[in-house]
Amino acid sequence: MSLLRLAYHFFRVGAMNELQYRVNFFVQLIQSAVALAVGLIGLGLVFSHTSELAGWSQPELLAVMGVHILMGGFIQAIIQPNMLRLMDDVQQGTLDFALTKPEDAQVLVSVREIRIWQLVNVVIGAVVLAVAIIQIGERVGPGEGIIFAIALLLGGIMIYSFWLMLTSVSFWVVRVNEMVNLFEGVYAAGRWPVGIYPGWLQGLLTFIVPVAFAVTVPAEALTGRLNLLTLGLAAAVATGLLLLARLVWRVGLRQYSGASA
Amino acid sequence: MKDIVPTDSPVIRVDELRKSFQVPVREAGLAASVRSLVRRQTREVRAVDGVSFTLAPGEVVGFLGPNGAGKTTTLKMLSGLLHPGGGELRVLGYVPQRRERDFLRQITLVMGNRNQLQWDLPALDSFELQRAIYRLPADSFRRTRDEFIDLLEVGALVSKPVRNLSLGERMKMELIGALLHLPQVLFLDEPTIGLDVTMQRRIRAFIAEYNRRHGATVMLTSHYMADVEALCKRVIVIHHGQVLYDGALSGLVDRFAAYRQIGVAMAEPHDLSAYGEVISAEGGRVTLRVPRAEAARITARILADLPVSDLTIEEPPIDDVIEQVFAT
């Protein structure tokens, strides 16, 4: 509960911050529109040659794209800005302020920042998804909807945990900003279902950077091809990653405070 | 875990505190840089090397020392940011590095060269954020906030974006934000750095007032002796990670001032260089610097030899004393 309460206050402040820069909203809108157009054209090109791709029909791939945009918006709006701020704070020593607050430091560093204009992508992603669902037709019922929501949440947790671990590296190696570009490159691969990629890349996208769980798995849930076993696996991986990230964070903090020295 | 502390026991107790850092050693130049990729050489630096002191409730203590003396490292250990490398440490009965919430709720850390306010928003919004983090009840929060705003006379500034404020105004806001939860222990690291004299005075007066109203214990580092003279009866001087002096500010001068200044006023100009080092001579007014042990003897000689109309013996300015101490 304290997480939600704090998140609300930071959300409020973040929103006020960003509302001052309305131009950013339009820039974001244009950027998102261009990205959407490019994505749709790409999809159209693929399906002008074939009627299915690794077992996915056109509307199903549209659903994958919708999830990719939606999850990307969430990452850019909340996860990434918070983690970048954390890197800055470690570099500049301002993390001390967060660490002297009577609140769990991990919670604090995870909710401080929000880029509300990035939420444009969450909306666009949702619209693309809605169109895809209409095209897919009656196969999407409330059951799929619920499993989809769970899979999406688990995916979000995995991406957050991955980012937190990546960022915690800054406790040892102070300059880690390059990793952001690396992540964005890998995440871009999630636009397509991971099944279309060669085995080694599937492994990378599933277990190293959990893009498969964040995008493909929720899309599978929506298109009724997700079995409960995979969902269970996703839950297990999400829990495992969250615990591991917590551990890495704590070890990183010990390093920061010189407890390990 | 909180120990049971009788009310008159020290708020801060530091016993043989130590902290060392491994710092990379590398010679200048590209070749050395490449070599250090393969083999990192480190050297141990003892930042704090056996420091002990206690602070009673409500005390305001100046923590002095040149750059790199170990002041900030000590403050960071006291506020739970750094783990001690050795020795014992208690603040309000808590072990700081455990960073328990009940402990953190009662302390605050202000760093003059860093800020924690939201840059693009009015300070009022940052204060709201502090309220949420410390879970302060709305009415008492508002009372405290308005009291501080009145004391610092910043009523017109709290609704301006922080980025539009001057350095001094920003520091005032920082202080308000850092004290809204009415902490019992204040760690102030150079709170007046870079501010003009008037602003320094205002900040000082505010800290003194907070101490008076809330009985808080304050530990202050500053490069400005005026801060220390105005706020602290007691100073702890550290140098090379060790306590060089701990006691009354006046005693510091007694103990370390190797010289006295003798001011002599005469009707006619006279050359006094035979008696000591002449610091200034303006007509019949001459200021001499003499070794402390000989001040009385020289004074007697001057009075016997010359037609003196007035004579004073003064301590040198505290800045000079401090400088001498650290030069050794």
Chai-1 contact restraints between the chains, C-beta under 6 A:
chainA,res_idxA,chainB,res_idxB,connection_type,confidence,min_distance_angstrom,max_distance_angstrom,comment,restraint_id
A,H9,B,L129,contact,1.0,0.0,6.0,A-B,restraint_1
A,H9,B,A132,contact,1.0,0.0,6.0,A-B,restraint_2
A,V13,B,Q118,contact,1.0,0.0,6.0,A-B,restraint_3
A,V13,B,D125,contact,1.0,0.0,6.0,A-B,restraint_4
A,V13,B,L129,contact,1.0,0.0,6.0,A-B,restraint_5
A,M16,B,L121,contact,1.0,0.0,6.0,A-B,restraint_6
A,N17,B,D120,contact,1.0,0.0,6.0,A-B,restraint_7
A,T94,B,R114,contact,1.0,0.0,6.0,A-B,restraint_8
A,D96,B,L81,contact,1.0,0.0,6.0,A-B,restraint_9
A,F97,B,Q116,contact,1.0,0.0,6.0,A-B,restraint_10
A,L99,B,L81,contact,1.0,0.0,6.0,A-B,restraint_11
A,T100,B,S79,contact,1.0,0.0,6.0,A-B,restraint_12
A,T100,B,L104,contact,1.0,0.0,6.0,A-B,restraint_13
A,T100,B,L109,contact,1.0,0.0,6.0,A-B,restraint_14
A,K101,B,I133,contact,1.0,0.0,6.0,A-B,restraint_15
A,P102,B,R101,contact,1.0,0.0,6.0,A-B,restraint_16
A,P102,B,L104,contact,1.0,0.0,6.0,A-B,restraint_17
A,P102,B,R105,contact,1.0,0.0,6.0,A-B,restraint_18
A,E103,B,I133,contact,1.0,0.0,6.0,A-B,restraint_19
A,S257,B,L82,contact,1.0,0.0,6.0,A-B,restraint_20
A,S257,B,H83,contact,1.0,0.0,6.0,A-B,restraint_21
A,G258,B,L82,contact,1.0,0.0,6.0,A-B,restraint_22
A,G258,B,H83,contact,1.0,0.0,6.0,A-B,restraint_23
A,A259,B,H83,contact,1.0,0.0,6.0,A-B,restraint_24
